[in-house]
Amino acid sequence: MPGYVFQFRLVFQELPLLLGGALTTVHLSVLTLLLSLAVGTLGAVCRLSRHAWLRRPATWYVEAIRNTPLLVQLFFIYFGLGQINVDVPNYVAALAGLVLNNGAYLTEIVRAGIEAIPKSQHDASVSLGMSYVQRMRHVIFPQAFRVIYPPLANQFIGIILFSSLVSVIAVEDLALRGKMIISRSFRSFETYIVVTAMYVVMTVTISAALKLLGRRLFRHA
């Protein structure tokens, strides 16, 4: 890059703006994970149900979401619903799109975790007279959580990274704040270096924290 003069000072002057965007990214990602886990748990239970009226809609949901791009899903919620006079705020649309998308993937993760529990555990809880809800709450889910925790942690990192797509519907996350700075400073190279570094710091830090939490939660497993 002959003759190019780096000017990171212009980017660092806007650091509070970027930090605000990073906070939005983390906030949105945490909410997405929690709500997606609820959707995924419900979806997994439906997918494993003996009743076709529960199993089939859950299967259709998973297949429909996993075979369409997240960007298209966001556009459908934000722009598509607007065409039928359903006004969805951009943050709500972003959250809904991310939850619907990740809920489908977590449905399969949770389902795999439940299926990994030996049938003897189900039989033993039945012999103790537990109801279905009691079996799932006290016997199956605690054991399944050990199985799904590693992919769940990986999914959270993926949520943080893919959340950058919400910038296309004007949610002021870290990615969009970076674009705003570029529009004022015209220093795209320096800005994207800083934004990339911030994403790396966030994901590496959170990944390390999740690994530490996992070791503490399951050290006696």
TORDO-234495 format. One record per atom (N, C-alpha, C): x, y, z. Coordinates in steps of 0.1 Angstrom, whole numbers, padded with zeros to 4 digits, always signed. Atoms other than C-alpha are relative to their C-alpha. Layout:
# residues N
XYZ/...
This chain:
# residues 221
+0008-0012+0000/+0000+0000+0000/+0009+0013+0000/-0010-0011+0001/+0026+0026-0012/-0007+0014+0002/+0005-0013-0001/+0020+0061+0000/-0012+0002+0010/+0012-0001-0009/-0009+0053+0023/+0004+0003+0014/-0003-0005-0013/-0009+0071+0056/-0011-0005+0010/+0010+0005-0010/-0027+0053+0085/-0004+0012+0009/+0004-0011-0009/-0048+0077+0106/-0011-0006+0010/+0008+0007-0009/-0062+0056+0134/-0006+0010+0010/+0005-0010-0009/-0066+0088+0155/-0015+0004-0003/+0014-0003+0004/-0098+0096+0136/-0010-0010+0004/+0008+0011-0005/-0112+0062+0145/-0001+0000+0015/+0000+0000-0014/-0102+0063+0181/-0008+0011+0006/+0008-0011-0005/-0119+0096+0185/-0015-0004+0001/+0013+0005+0000/-0151+0077+0178/-0002-0012+0008/+0001+0013-0008/-0144+0049+0202/-0012-0001+0009/+0013+0002-0008/-0174+0057+0225/-0011-0004-0009/+0010+0004+0009/-0196+0053+0195/+0001-0015-0003/-0002+0014+0003/-0181+0019+0187/-0003-0008+0012/+0003+0008-0012/-0184+0008+0223/-0015-0001+0002/+0014+0001-0001/-0220+0017+0223/-0006-0010-0009/+0004+0010+0010/-0225-0004+0192/+0003-0014+0005/-0004+0013-0005/-0206-0033+0208/-0010-0004+0011/+0009+0003-0010/-0229-0030+0238/-0014-0005-0005/+0012+0005+0007/-0259-0033+0215/+0001-0014-0005/-0002+0013+0005/-0244-0063+0199/-0001-0011+0010/+0000+0010-0011/-0238-0081+0232/-0015-0001+0005/+0014+0000-0005/-0273-0071+0245/-0009-0008-0009/+0008+0007+0010/-0290-0084+0213/+0003-0014+0000/-0005+0014+0001/-0269-0116+0213/-0005-0008+0012/+0004+0006-0013/-0277-0124+0250/-0015-0003-0001/+0014+0002+0001/-0314-0119+0245/-0004-0011-0011/+0002+0010+0010/-0313-0139+0213/+0003-0014+0005/-0003+0013-0005/-0296-0168+0230/-0011-0005+0010/+0009+0004-0010/-0320-0169+0259/-0014-0004-0006/+0013+0003+0006/-0352-0167+0238/+0001-0012-0010/-0002+0011+0009/-0337-0191+0212/+0000-0013+0007/-0001+0012-0008/-0330-0216+0239/-0014-0005+0004/+0014+0003-0004/-0367-0214+0250/-0007-0006-0012/+0006+0005+0012/-0378-0218+0214/+0005-0014-0004/-0006+0012+0003/-0354-0246+0208/-0004-0012+0009/+0004+0010-0009/-0364-0265+0239/-0015-0005-0003/+0014+0003+0004/-0401-0263+0229/+0000-0007-0013/+0000+0007+0012/-0393-0273+0194/+0005-0014+0001/-0006+0014-0002/-0372-0303+0205/-0010-0009+0006/+0010+0008-0006/-0400-0315+0227/-0011-0004-0010/+0009+0003+0010/-0424-0312+0198/+0005-0009-0010/-0006+0009+0010/-0400-0329+0174/+0000-0014+0005/-0001+0013-0006/-0398-0358+0198/-0014-0006+0004/+0013+0004-0004/-0435-0360+0204/-0005-0011-0009/+0006+0010+0007/-0455-0390+0194/-0012+0005-0008/+0012-0006+0006/-0483-0367+0183/+0004+0007-0013/-0004-0006+0013/-0480-0358+0146/-0004+0015-0001/+0004-0014+0001/-0499-0325+0151/+0010+0009+0007/-0011-0007-0006/-0469-0314+0173/+0013-0002-0008/-0013+0003+0006/-0441-0331+0155/+0002+0006-0014/-0001-0005+0014/-0449-0321+0119/+0002+0015-0001/-0003-0014+0001/-0452-0283+0124/+0014+0004+0005/-0014-0002-0004/-0419-0284+0144/+0010-0003-0010/-0009+0004+0011/-0402-0302+0116/-0001+0009-0011/+0001-0010+0011/-0416-0278+0090/+0007+0013+0004/-0007-0012-0005/-0403-0249+0111/+0015-0001-0002/-0015+0002+0000/-0368-0263+0114/+0005+0000-0014/-0004+0001+0014/-0366-0272+0077/-0001+0013-0007/+0002-0013+0007/-0380-0238+0065/+0011+0010+0004/-0009-0010-0005/-0357-0218+0087/+0015-0003-0004/-0014+0004+0003/-0325-0238+0081/+0003+0000-0015/-0002+0000+0014/-0330-0237+0044/-0002+0013-0007/+0001-0013+0005/-0334-0200+0040/+0010+0009+0007/-0010-0009-0006/-0308-0172+0046/-0006+0009+0011/+0004-0009-0011/-0310-0152+0078/-0003+0014-0005/+0003-0013+0006/-0308-0120+0057/-0014+0001-0006/+0014+0000+0006/-0340-0130+0038/-0010+0000+0011/+0009+0000-0011/-0357-0137+0071/-0001+0013+0007/+0001-0014-0006/-0348-0103+0085/-0008+0009-0009/+0007-0009+0010/-0360-0086+0053/-0015-0003+0000/+0014+0004+0000/-0393-0106+0055/-0007+0006+0012/+0007-0005-0013/-0400-0095+0091/+0000+0015-0001/+0000-0014-0001/-0389-0059+0087/-0007+0007-0012/+0006-0007+0012/-0399-0050+0051/-0013-0007-0004/+0011+0008+0005/-0423-0078+0042/-0013+0003+0008/+0012-0003-0008/-0447-0073+0072/-0004+0014-0001/+0004-0014+0002/-0446-0036+0066/-0009+0002-0012/+0009-0001+0011/-0463-0042+0033/-0014-0004+0003/+0013+0003-0004/-0493-0056+0051/-0004+0008+0012/+0003-0009-0010/-0494-0027+0075/+0003-0005+0014/-0005+0004-0014/-0476-0045+0104/+0013+0006+0002/-0012-0008-0002/-0451-0020+0116/+0008-0007+0012/-0009+0006-0010/-0422-0038+0134/+0012+0009+0002/-0012-0008-0002/-0395-0016+0150/+0012-0008-0004/-0011+0007+0005/-0361-0024+0137/+0007-0009+0010/-0006+0008-0010/-0347-0037+0170/-0008-0013+0002/+0009+0012-0002/-0377-0060+0175/+0001-0009-0012/-0001+0008+0012/-0375-0072+0139/+0014-0008+0000/-0013+0007-0001/-0338-0080+0144/+0000-0011+0010/+0000+0010-0011/-0344-0098+0177/-0009-0012-0005/+0009+0011+0004/-0374-0118+0162/+0007-0008-0011/-0007+0007+0010/-0353-0127+0131/+0011-0009+0005/-0011+0008-0005/-0323-0139+0151/-0006-0012+0009/+0005+0010-0009/-0345-0158+0176/-0006-0012-0009/+0006+0010+0009/-0365-0176+0148/+0011-0008-0007/-0011+0007+0007/-0333-0185+0130/+0008-0009+0009/-0008+0008-0010/-0313-0197+0160/-0008-0010+0007/+0009+0010-0006/-0343-0214+0175/-0001-0013-0007/+0001+0012+0008/-0344-0238+0146/+0013-0008+0002/-0013+0007-0002/-0307-0247+0151/+0000-0006+0014/+0000+0005-0014/-0311-0250+0189/-0010-0011+0002/+0009+0011+0000/-0341-0272+0183/+0007-0014-0002/-0008+0012+0004/-0318-0298+0167/+0010-0003+0011/-0010+0002-0010/-0291-0293+0193/-0007-0006+0013/+0006+0005-0012/-0315-0298+0222/-0006-0014-0002/+0005+0013+0003/-0332-0327+0205/+0011-0011+0000/-0011+0009+0000/-0298-0344+0200/+0004-0003+0015/-0003+0002-0014/-0291-0338+0237/-0009-0009+0008/+0010+0008-0006/-0323-0354+0248/+0001-0014-0004/-0001+0014+0006/-0319-0384+0225/+0013-0007+0005/-0012+0006-0005/-0284-0389+0240/-0001-0006+0014/+0002+0005-0013/-0298-0397+0274/-0005-0015-0001/+0004+0014+0002/-0301-0435+0278/-0014-0003+0004/+0015+0003-0002/-0336-0450+0277/-0002-0005+0014/+0002+0005-0014/-0330-0465+0311/-0003+0011+0010/+0003-0011-0008/-0331-0430+0326/-0015+0004-0001/+0014-0002+0002/-0366-0425+0311/-0008-0011+0007/+0007+0011-0006/-0377-0459+0323/+0000+0001+0015/-0001-0001-0014/-0364-0453+0358/-0009+0011+0006/+0008-0011-0004/-0382-0420+0361/-0015-0004-0001/+0013+0004+0001/-0414-0436+0349/-0004-0009+0011/+0003+0010-0011/-0411-0464+0375/-0001+0007+0013/+0001-0008-0013/-0408-0437+0402/-0013+0008+0000/+0013-0006+0000/-0442-0424+0391/+0000+0015-0004/-0001-0014+0004/-0430-0391+0377/-0009+0002-0013/+0008-0005+0012/-0452-0372+0352/+0010+0003-0011/-0009-0003+0011/-0438-0363+0318/+0008+0013+0003/-0007-0013-0003/-0430-0327+0329/+0010-0002+0011/-0010+0003-0011/-0413-0340+0361/+0012-0007-0005/-0012+0007+0006/-0392-0364+0341/+0009+0009-0008/-0008-0009+0008/-0381-0338+0317/+0008+0010+0008/-0006-0010-0009/-0374-0312+0344/+0011-0005+0009/-0009+0005-0010/-0357-0333+0370/+0010-0010-0004/-0009+0012+0004/-0341-0362+0351/+0007+0003-0013/-0005+0000+0013/-0337-0356+0314/+0007+0013-0003/-0006-0013+0004/-0330-0319+0309/+0014+0003+0008/-0013-0002-0006/-0302-0317+0336/+0011-0008-0006/-0010+0008+0006/-0284-0345+0320/+0003+0004-0015/-0001-0004+0013/-0291-0333+0285/+0008+0013-0001/-0007-0012+0000/-0277-0299+0294/+0015-0001-0001/-0015+0003+0001/-0242-0314+0298/+0004-0003-0014/-0003+0004+0014/-0244-0327+0263/-0001+0012-0009/+0003-0011+0009/-0258-0295+0247/+0009+0012+0003/-0007-0013-0003/-0236-0270+0265/+0011+0004-0009/-0011-0004+0009/-0205-0271+0242/-0006+0005-0013/+0005-0006+0012/-0226-0266+0210/-0008+0012+0002/+0007-0012-0004/-0247-0241+0228/+0009+0012+0001/-0010-0010-0001/-0216-0221+0236/+0005+0005-0014/-0004-0003+0014/-0205-0223+0200/-0011+0008-0008/+0012-0007+0006/-0240-0212+0189/+0000+0015+0004/+0000-0014-0005/-0237-0181+0211/+0011+0009-0007/-0011-0007+0008/-0204-0171+0194/-0005+0003-0014/+0005-0002+0013/-0221-0176+0161/-0011+0011+0000/+0010-0010-0001/-0250-0154+0172/+0006+0014+0000/-0007-0013+0000/-0226-0125+0180/+0005+0004-0013/-0005-0003+0013/-0210-0128+0146/-0010+0003-0010/+0010-0002+0010/-0241-0132+0125/-0010+0012+0004/+0008-0011-0004/-0258-0104+0145/+0003+0013-0008/-0005-0012+0008/-0238-0080+0123/-0010+0002-0012/+0010-0001+0011/-0265-0087+0096/-0011+0010+0003/+0011-0009-0004/-0290-0066+0116/+0003+0014-0004/-0004-0014+0004/-0271-0035+0105/-0007+0004-0013/+0006-0003+0013/-0289-0038+0071/-0015+0005+0003/+0013-0006-0003/-0322-0029+0089/+0001+0011+0010/-0002-0013-0008/-0307+0001+0107/+0001-0002+0015/-0003+0002-0014/-0300-0015+0141/+0014+0005+0002/-0013-0006-0002/-0271+0005+0154/+0009-0009+0009/-0009+0009-0007/-0249-0025+0164/+0015+0005-0003/-0014-0004+0002/-0211-0025+0162/+0003+0002-0015/-0003-0001+0014/-0211-0031+0124/-0006+0013-0006/+0006-0012+0006/-0235-0002+0116/+0008+0012+0006/-0007-0011-0006/-0216+0021+0140/+0013+0002-0008/-0012-0001+0008/-0185+0013+0120/-0002+0007-0013/+0004-0007+0012/-0202+0023+0088/-0003+0015+0001/+0002-0014-0002/-0213+0055+0103/+0012+0008+0001/-0013-0007-0001/-0178+0064+0112/+0007+0002-0013/-0006-0001+0013/-0166+0056+0077/-0006+0011-0008/+0007-0010+0008/-0192+0079+0062/+0004+0014+0004/-0004-0014-0005/-0178+0108+0083/+0015+0002-0002/-0015-0001+0000/-0140+0100+0083/+0006-0004-0013/-0005+0006+0012/-0136+0081+0050/+0012-0008+0002/-0012+0009-0004/-0111+0059+0068/-0005-0014+0002/+0006+0013-0001/-0126+0025+0059/+0010-0011+0005/-0010+0010-0004/-0094+0005+0063/+0002+0000+0015/-0003-0002-0015/-0086+0018+0098/-0012-0004+0008/+0012+0002-0008/-0122+0016+0109/-0003-0015+0001/+0003+0014+0000/-0127-0020+0098/+0011-0008+0008/-0010+0007-0008/-0094-0030+0115/-0004+0001+0015/+0005-0002-0014/-0107-0016+0148/-0012-0008+0003/+0012+0008-0002/-0141-0031+0144/+0002-0015+0000/-0004+0014-0001/-0126-0065+0136/+0007-0004+0013/-0007+0003-0012/-0104-0063+0166/-0010+0000+0012/+0010+0000-0011/-0134-0055+0188/-0008-0013+0000/+0007+0013+0001/-0153-0085+0175/+0009-0011+0005/-0009+0011-0004/-0122-0107+0181/+0000+0000+0016/-0001-0001-0015/-0119-0094+0217/-0013-0005+0006/+0012+0004-0006/-0156-0099+0224/-0002-0016-0001/+0003+0015+0001/-0158-0135+0210/+0010-0008+0008/-0010+0008-0008/-0125-0147+0225/-0002+0001+0015/+0003-0002-0014/-0134-0132+0259/-0012-0008+0004/+0012+0007-0003/-0169-0147+0259/+0003-0015-0001/-0003+0014+0002/-0156-0180+0246/+0008-0006+0012/-0007+0004-0012/-0131-0182+0274/-0008-0001+0013/+0009+0000-0012/-0157-0173+0300/-0009-0012+0000/+0010+0011+0001/-0181-0199+0287/+0007-0014+0003/-0008+0012-0003/-0153-0226+0288/+0002-0001+0015/-0003+0000-0014/-0145-0216+0324/-0013-0004+0008/+0013+0003-0006/-0182-0217+0333/-0004-0015-0001/+0003+0014+0003/-0186-0251+0317/+0008-0009+0009/-0008+0009-0009/-0157-0266+0337/-0005+0001+0014/+0005-0001-0014/-0172-0253+0370/-0013-0007+0001/+0013+0007-0001/-0207-0265+0362/+0001-0015+0000/+0000+0014+0003/-0197-0299+0351/+0013-0007+0006/-0013+0006-0004/-0165-0306+0371/-0003-0013+0008/+0003+0012-0007/-0183-0333+0391/-0008-0010-0009/+0008+0009+0009/-0200-0348+0360/+0008-0012-0004/
